[in-house]
């Protein structure tokens, strides 16, 4: 169960990461649409697990690998944005959120 502080930090990071993918680090996403679906912060506030939904699907692996290779640059940009609100910027771990693919697969199976 996440504490209130974890949820607040998660929402803050989610909002700022979404804006960053649209403006500051848009060359990393190579024209794909990246959506930050969920941010979960550990209880010690040291790690933020960021779940990304990437569209179109054919570029998903390439864009995700590019994002994970530049994690330190993304963390630095995040620190510049939220540095006044957080004492320590958490380490970032990125994951692909495949829940939309799962929903599409279920919908396709039901329509057959």
SVG drawing of the C-alpha trace seen along z (x, -y; Angstrom):
<svg xmlns="http://www.w3.org/2000/svg" viewBox="-17 -25 40 41">
<polyline fill="none" stroke="black" stroke-width="0.4" points="0.0,0.0 1.5,-3.3 1.6,-6.1 0.2,-9.6 3.7,-10.9 4.6,-8.2 1.4,-8.9 2.1,-12.7 5.6,-12.2 4.4,-9.6 1.9,-12.1 4.4,-14.9 6.9,-12.7 4.3,-11.4 3.2,-15.0 6.7,-16.3 7.9,-13.2 4.9,-13.5 5.8,-17.1 9.5,-16.2 8.8,-13.5 6.7,-16.1 9.2,-19.0 12.6,-18.5 13.7,-15.0 11.5,-14.6 14.5,-13.6 14.9,-10.5 11.4,-9.2 12.0,-9.5 8.6,-10.8 6.7,-8.2 4.0,-9.0 5.2,-8.2 2.6,-8.2 3.6,-7.9 0.8,-5.6 1.9,-5.0 4.7,-6.0 5.3,-3.9 7.7,-5.2 9.4,-2.8 8.8,-3.4 12.2,-5.0 11.5,-7.3 14.8,-6.2 13.5,-4.5 10.7,-5.6 9.3,-2.8 7.9,-4.5 5.6,-2.6 5.5,-3.8 3.0,-3.2 4.6,-3.7 2.7,-4.2 3.1,-3.1 3.9,0.5 6.5,1.2 8.9,-1.4 8.3,-0.3 11.5,1.6 13.7,-0.9 12.3,-3.9 12.3,-2.0 16.0,-1.1 16.8,-4.7 15.0,-5.9 16.8,-3.4 20.2,-4.3 19.6,-7.9 18.2,-7.4 20.8,-9.7 20.0,-12.5 16.3,-12.2 16.9,-12.0 19.0,-15.2 16.3,-17.0 13.7,-15.8 15.9,-17.1 16.0,-20.5 12.2,-20.5 11.4,-19.1 14.5,-20.1 12.7,-22.6 10.1,-20.1 12.1,-17.0 15.3,-16.8 16.6,-13.7 15.7,-12.8 14.9,-9.1 16.6,-6.7 14.5,-6.0 13.5,-2.5 11.5,-2.3 9.1,0.4 6.8,1.0 3.2,0.9 1.6,3.5 -1.9,3.3 -3.3,1.6 -1.9,4.4 -3.5,6.9 -6.9,5.1 -6.6,5.0 -5.8,8.7 -8.8,9.6 -11.1,7.3 -9.8,8.9 -10.4,12.4 -13.9,11.5 -14.8,10.1 -13.7,13.3"/>
</svg>
